[in-house]
Amino acid sequence: MTRAHLDKQPQDVAAMFDDVAAKYDRTNDVLSLGQARLWRRAVADAVGAVAGQRILDLGAGTGTSSLPFLEAGADVVPCDFSIGMLTEGKNRHPELALTAGDATRLPFADESFDAVTISFALRNVQEHERALREMLRVTKPGGKLVICEFSTPTWTPLRTVYTEYLMRALPPVATKVSSNPEAYVYLAESIRSWPDQPALAAQLQQAGWAKVAWRNLTGGIVALHRGFKAP
């Protein structure tokens, strides 16, 4: 079974997601106790896509996260570097323009999108600071970035319980519902090593994003970070 290491070599991470593609969305719903759908809705509301806009949905996987933008009438480009996830997505959603691409070397022209969003995928990018700069490059002046990512619970008791869930409860649950339980051990470890809310906000600012802010979801288990490209 494939398990990516925390140094996040791109080929390892892509292989891991190829391996879990068929059951990925269902597994996420189970492991998040149903919260994943609420988080996706929060992302869609934060992006606020409208008809005529062009939206880049990075780390889109099977395309589930892209559907709200399509429904809003926007031109959405779901992009991922896992061919297995894209293949599964194309089978489920042939209407989506699923595109293979690396977040650190995006295959798009400068200032191509009104908004860029990435959900639960920036953590898996080997050079995520470089990816933040690439997202800025392809965003139009005045455009928006929305990041949804696991973060640090703000209440100490919840943080303790959450950490215990990640490292003790998540692997046995993943064993029952996932095609590659070891992949979810990696995911749990990567969440623990990820920057907290202020640290990620600082990285957005260093990459050139303006008006950076964040909002906690589910007590900070997940955070939505937002930034704008200067006009």
Buried (B, 14 or more C-beta within 10 A) or exposed (E): EBBBEEEBEBEBBBBBBBBBBBBBBEBBBBBBEEBBEEBBEBBBEBBEBEEEBBBBBBBBBBBBBBBBBBEBEBBBBBBBBBBBBBBBBBEBBEEBBBBEBBBBEBEBEEBBBBBBBBBBBBBBBBBBEBBBBBBBBBBBEEBBBBBBBBBBBBEEEBBEEBBEBBBEEBBEBBEEBBBBBBBBBBBBBBBEEBBEBEEBBEBBBEBBBEEBEBEBBBEBBBBBBBBBBEE
